[in-house]
């Protein structure tokens, strides 16, 4: 189950575990809604070339789905 986020995008890691980074993936499709895009975001450790990691390990992070829409024309934003 997932929740579409309607708040601002998180730009810093929420985890206090050392080495955690934000990863993002943009949609590659087309929305039926005009000027709408989707973005997935999650926190993870950096690459490890498929080698096992030594404990301690971070807790699982939340996978967030953001719905982005362009500002209305004439809104003065951007």
N, C-alpha and C positions, 0 to 999 in steps of 0.2 A: 504494500500500500504506500502511496506517496501523497504529498501535499503540494499543491502549487503555491509557491511563495508570492505574496503580493507586497512584501516589504522591500526595503533596500537590500541590495546584494551585499553579502558579507565580504569585506576586502582583506580582513586579517584572520589568521587562524584562531579558532575558538578553543582548540586544544592547547593545554600547557605542556604537552609532551614534547621533549626536545626533537627537533628535526622535522616536525610536521609542516607540510606545505599545502597550499590550496591548489587543486586541480580543477580545470573547467573544460567542458566540451559544448560547443555550440551545435545547434540543430543544423541538419543538412537538407531538410525538407522545406516544404512551403506550408504556411498556415492558411486556413480558410479565412482567418481574420486579417484584414489589411494592416500592414505595418506592425505585425506581431512576430516575435521570435522567441525561442525557448533556449534556456541555458541550464546545463547540469553542473553542479558544483559539489565537491567533496574534499575531505582532508586526508592526506596519506603521507607516509614517509617517502623519501626519495628512492630512486632506482636501486636495486640490490642484485641485479642480474640473476634472478631466480634462485639465489642462495638462501638457505634458512637464516632467519634472524635470531639473535640471542635475546633472551628475556632481559629486562622487562619489555613488553610490547604495549603499544597504545590500545585503548579501547576502540571498538568500531566507531567510525564517524557517520554522521547523518548525510545521506545523499539528498541534495536539495534540487528541486526543479523550479526555476524562475521563469516567469512569463514576462517578457519585455515588450513594451510597446513604445512607439515613437511618440514624442509630444505632439499635441494638436497644432496644426499650422496657426501661426499668429499668437501662440501662447507666451512668446518671449523667452522660452527656454531653448538654448542652443541657438 
